[in-house]
Amino acid sequence: MSVYAELVGQEHVIEILQNAVLATRTEDVQATAETNNQMTHAWVFTGPPGSGRSNAAIAFAQGLICPNNSCGTCNECKSAANGSHPDVEIIRTEGLSIKIDEVRELLTRVAWAPSMGGWRVVVMEDADRLTESAANALLKAIEEPGNRTVWLLCAPTLHDVLPTIRSRCRHLQLVTPSNAAVAQVLQTRDGISPNMADFAARVSQGHIGRARYLAKNESVRNTRNTIMKLPITLQGISSAFAAAQTLVDLATEQATSAAEVRNEKEVDDLSLAYGKGATGRGMATGGSKAIKELEKEQKARQTRMIRDGLDAALLDIATFYRDVMMVQAGANDALINKELEADIRALAEKTKPHSTIKKISAIMQARTNLGHNAAPLLTVEALMCTLAR
């Protein structure tokens, strides 16, 4: 199976990446890169959530180090995909930002020559989360790349990357896969029933990972159902505040349950690494400080998980008002939330199109505010009050 098999609906990107890998296989790599403009030392992958920009970058990394034409089955491909290959660095941040200390540590590691021949590849999945100082440190490395080092940056849009960085990278734009393509993948690769695959593809709006998650987890579908009924309950200020509290509570509960077991295991593993329980005297010097640093990272990770959960919920609510707007425009066959058609039609009859557009804009603005670290509850309360008008 090819390393590009997970890239659904991205044939144009696959072709470019395959040509770039092919260019590195020639006897004179440097001449080929300059002549054909196929291979370069820095790339930026952009695309909407769920388009597979991180998957594309990792697949490219696998292709560069694979000895068997991007097979996806050899040890090199498998180790590159799970982050254990010595020449492939996959940077995933679980906090709110990537700080300069992390970038400096990364630059120290990637300065080494490839240990297994071929290329040293760095995949940064959230380049849009680089702080300004971290981005400037990264810029210097991209301006003066190491021998046979390739940088693969991922971000939602080009505007999320520092202009001086993106001007030195080759840009690849991924697109949102069609609902039909996502449904087909769920049926053939995951064994999902046709009806469930169609539902998951439709409500996830082409996000393959989320579609798979929805299709396989009934509790996730129940939570989404609760979220989608919130706009129907908005009858005044009191109901708006209640809806906001429900939304924040759901996001917090999901983040807490997902982090609880993982956090405990991380603390236990770190304590064991510092000798807890080995001598009966507690941990070695520096253990307590290391655990405090870990707990700080865990808190930042959970904060991001809550904000990401709220962002996903607001996107779902936006699809409700989008469907209302479609009904008001007479496009009744283009509904995303067909299961709520009766409620959507009822609201469409009671409100005006310009009011619906304002509500969608308010949701998008709330998402932007959350991305700028606004207080979650206050932001969602203000939004719900706007939606209740």
BAVO-585821 format. One record per residue (C-alpha): x, y negated, z. Coordinates in steps of 0.2 Angstrom, whole numbers, padded with zeros to 4 digits, always signed. Example, Ala and Ser with C-alpha at 12.3 -4.5 7.8 and 13.67 -1.06 7.14 Angstrom:
# BAVO-585821
+0062+0022+0039;+0068+0005+0036;
***
This chain:
# BAVO-585821
+0000+0000+0000;+0007-0017-0005;+0011-0030+0008;-0001-0042-0001;-0016-0030+0001;-0023-0041+0016;-0023-0057+0005;-0041-0057-0001;-0046-0068-0015;-0028-0076-0016;-0022-0069-0033;-0014-0085-0038;-0003-0085-0022;+0001-0067-0023;+0008-0070-0041;+0019-0084-0035;+0026-0074-0021;+0029-0059-0031;+0039-0069-0044;+0049-0077-0030;+0054-0060-0023;+0058-0054-0040;+0070-0069-0042;+0080-0064-0027;+0082-0047-0034;+0092-0053-0049;+0111-0051-0049;+0114-0070-0047;+0101-0076-0035;+0106-0094-0035;+0106-0097-0054;+0089-0089-0055;+0082-0100-0041;+0088-0116-0050;+0083-0110-0067;+0066-0103-0065;+0061-0113-0049;+0054-0097-0042;+0063-0096-0025;+0067-0110-0013;+0073-0110+0005;+0057-0119+0013;+0038-0115+0010;+0023-0122+0017;+0006-0112+0017;-0010-0122+0019;-0028-0117+0019;-0044-0117+0029;-0046-0105+0044;-0047-0087+0039;-0040-0090+0022;-0025-0079+0027;-0011-0092+0027;-0001-0083+0041;-0004-0066+0033;+0003-0073+0016;+0019-0080+0025;+0022-0063+0034;+0018-0053+0018;+0031-0064+0009;+0044-0061+0023;+0041-0042+0021;+0043-0044+0003;+0060-0053+0005;+0067-0040+0016;+0059-0024+0009;+0070-0013-0001;+0056-0004-0010;+0047-0018-0020;+0035-0025-0005;+0029-0007-0002;+0021-0011+0016;+0025+0006+0022;+0044+0007+0025;+0052+0003+0042;+0058-0014+0036;+0040-0019+0031;+0032-0012+0047;+0045-0020+0059;+0044-0037+0050;+0025-0037+0052;+0025-0033+0071;+0039-0045+0074;+0053-0032+0079;+0064-0034+0063;+0080-0043+0068;+0080-0054+0053;+0062-0060+0054;+0056-0073+0067;+0038-0075+0069;+0034-0090+0079;+0016-0090+0087;+0012-0103+0100;-0002-0099+0112;+0000-0117+0120;-0007-0133+0114;+0010-0138+0106;+0027-0132+0100;+0040-0142+0110;+0057-0147+0106;+0066-0135+0118;+0057-0120+0109;+0063-0127+0092;+0081-0129+0098;+0081-0111+0105;+0075-0105+0088;+0088-0115+0078;+0102-0107+0089;+0095-0089+0084;+0092-0093+0065;+0110-0100+0063;+0116-0082+0063;+0119-0073+0047;+0106-0059+0042;+0111-0043+0052;+0104-0031+0039;+0108-0040+0023;+0096-0049+0012;+0087-0064+0021;+0084-0071+0037;+0066-0077+0037;+0057-0088+0050;+0038-0089+0050;+0030-0103+0060;+0011-0100+0061;+0006-0116+0069;+0018-0129+0061;+0004-0142+0064;+0006-0140+0083;+0024-0146+0083;+0027-0162+0093;+0036-0176+0085;+0053-0173+0093;+0051-0154+0089;+0047-0158+0070;+0062-0170+0069;+0073-0156+0076;+0066-0144+0063;+0068-0156+0049;+0087-0156+0051;+0087-0137+0049;+0077-0138+0034;+0088-0152+0026;+0103-0141+0030;+0097-0123+0028;+0108-0109+0034;+0115-0096+0021;+0101-0085+0015;+0088-0093+0027;+0070-0095+0022;+0058-0106+0032;+0039-0102+0030;+0028-0115+0038;+0009-0113+0040;-0004-0127+0043;-0022-0131+0039;-0018-0145+0028;-0002-0154+0021;-0007-0169+0031;-0004-0159+0047;+0015-0157+0043;+0027-0171+0045;+0029-0180+0028;+0048-0178+0028;+0046-0159+0031;+0033-0156+0018;+0042-0166+0005;+0056-0153+0006;+0045-0138+0005;+0036-0129-0009;+0018-0130-0006;+0005-0115-0008;-0013-0119-0005;-0024-0104-0001;-0043-0104-0003;-0058-0097+0007;-0062-0080+0000;-0080-0077-0006;-0093-0069+0005;-0094-0054-0007;-0075-0051-0006;-0075-0052+0013;-0090-0040+0014;-0082-0028+0002;-0066-0028+0013;-0076-0024+0029;-0085-0010+0020;-0070-0001+0012;-0056-0004+0025;-0066-0005+0041;-0081+0007+0038;-0094-0007+0042;-0111-0004+0036;-0117-0015+0021;-0130-0025+0030;-0118-0029+0045;-0104-0033+0033;-0115-0045+0023;-0121-0053+0040;-0103-0055+0046;-0096-0061+0030;-0110-0074+0028;-0109-0081+0046;-0090-0081+0047;-0089-0092+0031;-0075-0082+0023;-0065-0080+0039;-0060-0061+0037;-0053-0060+0055;-0068-0067+0063;-0080-0057+0051;-0071-0041+0057;-0072-0046+0075;-0091-0050+0074;-0095-0034+0065;-0086-0023+0078;-0092-0032+0094;-0110-0033+0099;-0106-0044+0114;-0098-0057+0102;-0114-0056+0091;-0125-0059+0107;-0114-0074+0112;-0116-0081+0095;-0134-0079+0096;-0135-0088+0112;-0125-0103+0104;-0136-0103+0089;-0152-0106+0099;-0145-0121+0108;-0150-0134+0095;-0168-0127+0096;-0168-0131+0115;-0163-0149+0113;-0178-0159+0118;-0171-0173+0129;-0156-0179+0139;-0159-0165+0153;-0159-0151+0140;-0144-0159+0131;-0133-0158+0147;-0139-0141+0151;-0134-0135+0133;-0117-0143+0135;-0114-0134+0151;-0119-0118+0143;-0107-0120+0129;-0093-0124+0140;-0097-0110+0152;-0097-0098+0138;-0080-0103+0131;-0073-0103+0148;-0079-0086+0152;-0073-0079+0136;-0056-0087+0138;-0055-0081+0156;-0060-0063+0153;-0047-0062+0138;-0033-0069+0149;-0036-0061+0165;-0029-0043+0162;-0015-0050+0151;-0009-0063+0164;-0009-0050+0178;+0002-0038+0167;+0014-0052+0162;+0017-0057+0180;+0019-0039+0186;+0032-0035+0172;+0042-0051+0175;+0042-0047+0194;+0048-0030+0190;+0062-0037+0179;+0068-0048+0193;+0069-0032+0204;+0053-0033+0215;+0050-0017+0224;+0067-0010+0219;+0077-0014+0235;+0064-0019+0247;+0071-0037+0248;+0060-0045+0235;+0065-0052+0219;+0082-0058+0213;+0087-0076+0213;+0077-0086+0201;+0062-0074+0201;+0050-0086+0209;+0055-0100+0197;+0052-0089+0182;+0035-0084+0188;+0030-0102+0191;+0035-0106+0173;+0026-0091+0167;+0010-0096+0176;+0012-0113+0169;+0012-0106+0151;-0003-0095+0155;-0013-0110+0161;-0008-0119+0144;-0013-0104+0134;-0030-0102+0143;-0033-0121+0140;-0030-0118+0122;-0041-0103+0121;-0056-0113+0129;-0054-0127+0116;-0052-0114+0102;-0068-0106+0108;-0077-0122+0109;-0071-0127+0091;-0078-0110+0085;-0095-0113+0093;-0096-0131+0086;-0093-0124+0069;-0107-0111+0071;-0119-0125+0077;-0113-0136+0062;-0119-0121+0050;-0137-0123+0059;-0138-0141+0054;-0130-0137+0037;-0145-0125+0034;-0157-0138+0040;-0150-0150+0027;-0151-0137+0013;-0170-0134+0017;-0172-0153+0016;-0164-0153-0001;-0174-0139-0007;-0160-0126-0008;-0169-0113+0002;-0158-0098-0005;-0142-0105+0001;-0144-0102+0020;-0130-0096+0031;-0141-0092+0046;-0155-0082+0037;-0160-0074+0054;-0165-0091+0060;-0175-0097+0045;-0191-0100+0054;-0183-0112+0067;-0172-0120+0053;-0188-0124+0043;-0197-0131+0058;-0183-0143+0062;-0181-0148+0044;-0199-0153+0043;-0198-0164+0059;-0182-0173+0055;-0175-0184+0040;-0160-0179+0030;-0150-0194+0035;-0152-0189+0053;-0146-0172+0049;-0131-0179+0041;-0127-0190+0056;-0128-0174+0067;-0116-0164+0057;-0104-0179+0057;-0105-0180+0076;-0101-0162+0077;-0085-0164+0066;-0080-0179+0077;-0082-0169+0093;-0070-0156+0085;-0058-0169+0081;-0059-0176+0099;-0056-0159+0106;-0041-0157+0095;-0034-0174+0103;-0036-0166+0121;-0052-0175+0126;-0061-0168+0141;-0071-0153+0135;-0087-0155+0145;-0088-0174+0143;-0085-0172+0124;-0098-0158+0122;-0111-0168+0133;-0109-0183+0122;-0112-0173+0107;-0127-0164+0113;-0135-0181+0118;-0132-0186+0100;-0140-0170+0093;-0155-0172+0105;-0160-0188+0097;
***
